[in-house]
Amino acid sequence: MAYQDRYLEFLEMIPERIRRCHQTNGQSVLAYSSNLDAVLKWNVDNFNRLLDDYLKEEPSFRQEESIDSMEDFARIVSYFAMNGYGGEVDITSREVVDTLGSYFEMEYGIGGTCAQGARALGKMEFPILVHLTDCSKEVIYDWLNLEQICAVKNEQKVLLTECVSEEKKKKKM
């Protein structure tokens, strides 16, 4: 059978699958990790200023490394740029993201296939169960705060906002 575009066929199946999930109390399960993307508008002058401020070591990168500071960011990103590489490196510090926002125009976006999928399916009223690993305000309260998207807490299905303690809520907002 020759390749054919089957997107329309799959899209037309969705209403029946949603109906069946609601009738049987079934649901899809999606797991995700950090899903708050910071999208920066490139500006070479600002990038050079950032390097002047934070590049303290020779540019380098080791597999499985994360960005925990602005010095890490400058070292790793300059390594990628010098070698013509692309890469995906987790930023573990909200302070790094905030500092990047002072150098570049920035907006947040929902990232990660599972988080994007959970939002899309939840918006279509598919019941979705997620494994919660990102407690950022934007992910929990803005993008995945839908009654169809739940997680498990104390062996019960609950809305995502019920999975974040008050202490975490205050820190993230």
C-alpha positions in Angstrom: 0.0 0.0 0.0 1.4 3.3 -1.0 1.9 6.0 1.6 -1.1 8.2 2.0 -1.9 11.2 4.1 -4.1 9.8 6.9 -4.5 12.8 9.1 -8.1 13.5 8.1 -9.0 9.8 8.7 -7.5 9.9 12.2 -9.1 13.3 13.0 -12.5 11.9 12.0 -12.0 9.1 14.5 -11.5 11.4 17.5 -15.2 12.1 18.4 -16.0 8.4 18.7 -12.9 7.8 20.8 -13.8 10.6 23.1 -17.3 9.2 23.5 -15.9 5.7 24.2 -13.4 7.1 26.8 -16.2 8.9 28.6 -18.5 5.8 28.6 -15.8 3.4 29.8 -14.1 5.8 32.2 -10.9 5.2 30.1 -8.2 7.7 29.4 -4.9 8.2 27.9 -1.8 8.6 30.1 1.0 11.0 29.2 4.2 11.5 31.1 6.3 14.7 30.7 9.2 16.5 32.2 10.1 20.2 32.1 7.7 21.8 29.7 8.1 25.5 30.1 9.9 26.8 27.0 11.4 30.3 27.0 11.4 31.5 23.4 13.9 34.2 22.8 14.1 36.7 19.9 17.7 36.5 18.7 19.8 39.7 18.9 23.5 39.3 18.2 24.5 42.4 20.0 22.7 41.3 23.2 24.2 37.8 22.9 27.7 39.3 22.7 26.9 41.4 25.7 25.7 38.3 27.6 29.0 36.5 26.6 31.0 39.5 27.9 29.1 39.4 31.2 29.1 35.6 31.8 31.6 33.7 29.6 34.3 32.9 32.2 35.6 29.6 30.9 36.5 28.1 27.5 33.3 27.1 25.6 32.5 23.4 26.3 29.8 20.9 26.6 29.5 17.4 28.1 26.6 15.0 27.3 23.9 15.0 30.0 25.0 18.4 31.3 22.4 20.9 32.4 22.4 24.7 32.6 22.4 25.7 36.3 23.8 29.2 36.0 24.3 32.0 33.5 28.0 31.0 33.3 26.8 27.5 32.2 24.5 29.0 29.6 27.2 31.2 28.1 29.8 28.4 28.0 27.4 25.8 26.5 25.6 28.0 24.0 28.9 29.5 22.8 30.3 26.0 22.3 27.3 25.0 20.2 27.6 28.3 18.1 31.4 27.9 17.6 31.0 24.3 16.4 27.8 24.7 14.4 25.9 22.4 16.7 22.3 22.4 17.8 21.3 21.0 21.1 18.8 20.6 23.8 20.0 21.3 27.3 17.7 21.5 30.4 17.8 24.8 32.2 17.4 24.0 35.9 17.2 27.5 37.3 14.4 30.0 36.9 16.9 32.7 37.6 18.7 31.8 34.3 15.4 32.2 32.4 14.7 35.5 34.2 18.2 36.8 33.4 17.8 35.8 29.7 14.6 37.9 29.7 16.7 40.9 30.6 18.9 40.4 27.5 16.3 39.3 24.9 12.7 39.7 24.1 11.1 36.6 25.5 7.8 34.8 25.7 6.9 31.5 27.3 5.5 28.5 25.4 4.4 25.0 26.3 7.1 22.6 25.3 7.5 18.9 25.2 5.5 16.5 23.1 3.5 15.0 26.0 2.5 18.4 27.5 1.5 19.7 24.1 -0.4 16.5 23.5 -2.1 16.6 26.8 -3.2 20.2 26.2 -4.4 19.4 22.6 -6.3 16.3 23.7 -7.7 18.0 26.8 -9.0 20.9 24.7 -10.9 18.3 22.6 -12.4 16.9 25.9 -10.3 13.7 25.9 -9.8 12.6 29.5 -6.1 12.6 30.1 -4.0 11.5 33.1 -0.5 13.0 33.3 2.6 12.3 35.3 3.3 15.7 36.8 6.9 16.8 36.8 6.7 20.5 36.0 5.1 22.8 38.6 5.6 26.1 36.8 2.7 28.5 37.1 2.3 28.7 33.3 2.1 24.9 32.8 -0.1 24.1 35.7 -2.4 27.1 35.9 -2.4 28.5 32.3 -2.0 25.7 29.8 -3.0 22.4 31.5 -5.7 23.7 33.9 -8.5 21.8 32.2 -11.1 19.6 33.8 -10.1 16.8 31.4 -6.5 16.7 32.5 -5.8 15.0 35.9 -3.0 13.5 37.8 -2.9 11.1 40.8 -2.5 12.3 44.3 -3.0 10.0 47.3 -4.3 7.3 44.9 -7.1 9.6 43.7 -7.5 11.4 40.4 -7.4 15.2 40.9 -7.0 18.3 38.9 -3.4 19.4 38.4 -3.9 22.5 40.6 -4.6 20.2 43.5 -1.2 18.5 43.0 0.8 21.5 43.9 1.3 22.4 47.6 0.6 26.0 48.7 4.3 26.4 49.3 5.1 25.5 45.7 2.3 27.6 44.4 3.7 30.7 46.1 7.2 30.0 44.9 6.1 29.5 41.3 3.7 32.4 40.9 
